[in-house]
């Protein structure tokens, strides 16, 4: 299975049963997702159990139905899916960069990945996802710009290069195949902007040209903060925080807002909630999105910081620990509000946080 940029994101058997999934960073570093890894952090743990049981018993068409929790794709979240989750619980995640455990070599943007050298072949030249640059010179010289090694003009979210020759426009961060122009994206995101809670990085799902899009903000920016990608000079911790905030907003985009929730809405407005949800459900969907975000930050603290020298690694861990504390406070706040308002639909968030996070 492929997404709009031809990234191979899933492998199934002949009956359509999901066997493995793969996520990619914006520049194409692969991360394996076992079928029961519902929050995409590479491992199967209590967070995945929580997401699974929130969808327990739901079938296609129900508000609580979660296609990720329907692991065997039979249209219902039931005991068969739980058996798959239980059998894989606690399994060690695949190493970063792994494309497939099933022998598949086609990955990011449809490129052929060579595990021996860690590079991907894009028809006409080799690409290095770790550095986000082409490893070989552009065969068409300066047709695509002044740099012969720059990958898709440093805009991998908006652009892709299927042949290794020149960047092409993808469908962007929208809910259909018709792209929103970068200029309109920026205009709509700026219109929707409001100062955050004192944090530098923030995100939001908003409407633009009748479609949903994800806006990312950097509050000190003099241009009202619109930041569609991390800056190249950001430290690893800030890049990880940006990616995890985006994961939070993707949770809203995919699960908490209606697919056509921006029809007839003004640019910069809020999309309608997903079917079966109302604005009163905001504490629940924020609770679940922050749980996904915290798991992402925790994973980054293990994976991103360990690649650095001792001094920068310690600074990276401290920064991400502060971010985990901040996100844990939000989990406690929103989950507690939801549990108070709807005690019949409690979320046991205490099991997901370390003892020091519950104050």
C-alpha positions, 0 to 999 in steps of 0.5 A, a space after each residue: 500500500 502506498 500514500 500520495 507520495 508513493 511511500 510504501 506504508 503497509 504490506 498485506 497478505 493475499 487476503 488483505 490482512 495487514 502484516 507490517 507498516 512503515 512510517 517515514 520522517 519528512 526526509 524519508 528515514 523509515 521506522 517500522 510499525 508492527 500491526 498492533 503498534 497503534 500509536 506509531 512509536 515503534 513498540 507495542 505497550 500500554 498506550 496501544 492497549 488504551 487506544 485499542 480498548 477505546 475502540 473495543 466492540 466498535 464496527 465500521 460506521 460507529 463513532 468509536 471505530 478505529 481502523 488501526 485497532 481493527 488489526 485484521 481488517 474484518 470491519 470490527 474491533 474484537 477478540 481476534 484483533 486483541 489476540 494479535 495485539 497480545 501476541 506482539 505485546 512488548 516486542 522490541 522495535 525494529 532499528 531506525 531506517 529498516 524498510 521491511 522485515 518481509 523482504 520488501 525493498 521499495 520504500 520512501 517515494 517508491 525508491 529502492 532501498 539498499 540495506 548494505 549501503 543505507 541509500 535509496 535508488 531513485 531511478 537516476 541517482 542515489 538518495 541518503 535519507 539520513 542527511 536529507 540530500 542526494 548522494 550523487 550529482 543531479 544528472 540534468 545539472 541546474 534544471 532544478 536549481 542552483 544546488 546539485 545535491 539539495 533534495 526537493 528544494 528542502 521542502 519534502 512535505 510539499 514536494 517529491 522527486 520520483 526520478 531523481 531529476 526534479 521536484 514535483 508538487 505533492 497533494 500537500 497536507 490536505 484532505 483530498 488530492 487537490 493541493 493548496 498552494 503554499 501561499 494559501 497555506 501560509 495565509 490561512 495558517 496566519 489567519 488562524 494563528 493565536 498566541 499559545 500558552 507560552 510554548 515556542 512550538 504549537 500546531 492546529 488543524 484549520 480550514 483553507 479553501 474549503 479543505 482541512 490542513 495542519 498548521 505548525 507555529 513557531 511563536 517568536 517568528 515575526 511573521 506570526 509564526 507559521 512554520 511548515 517545516 523544522 528549520 535546518 539549524 534547529 537542535 535535535 530536541 526542537 526538531 523532535 518536539 516539532 515532529 511530536 506536535 505534528 503527530 498530535 495534530 495528525 491525530 486530530 486531523 485523522 480521527 477527531 475532525 470530519 473528512 469534509 469538515 471545512 465545506 463552507 467554512 471561512 479560511 482560518 476557521 475550525 473544521 467540524 468534529 468527526 461524526 459522533 463527536 461534538 465540541 463537548 468531547 474536546 477534553 477526550 480528543 485532546 487527552 488522546 492526542 496528548 497521549 500520542 504526543 507524549 509517547 512520541 517525545 519519550 521515543 525521541 528521547 531514547 532514539 534521537 538523543 542517543 546519537 549525539 556526543 555525551 554533552 549534547 546528548 544530556 542537554 537533548 534528554 533534559 529538554 525532552 524531559 521538560 517537554 514530557 513533563 509539560 505534555 503530562 500536565 496536559 494529559 492529566 488536565 484533559 483526561 481528568 476533565 473528561 473523566 469528570 464529565 463522562 465517568 461512564 467513559 473513563 480513560 485510565 491515564 495514570 498507567 501511562 505516566 511515570 509516578 513523577 508525572 502525576 502531581 
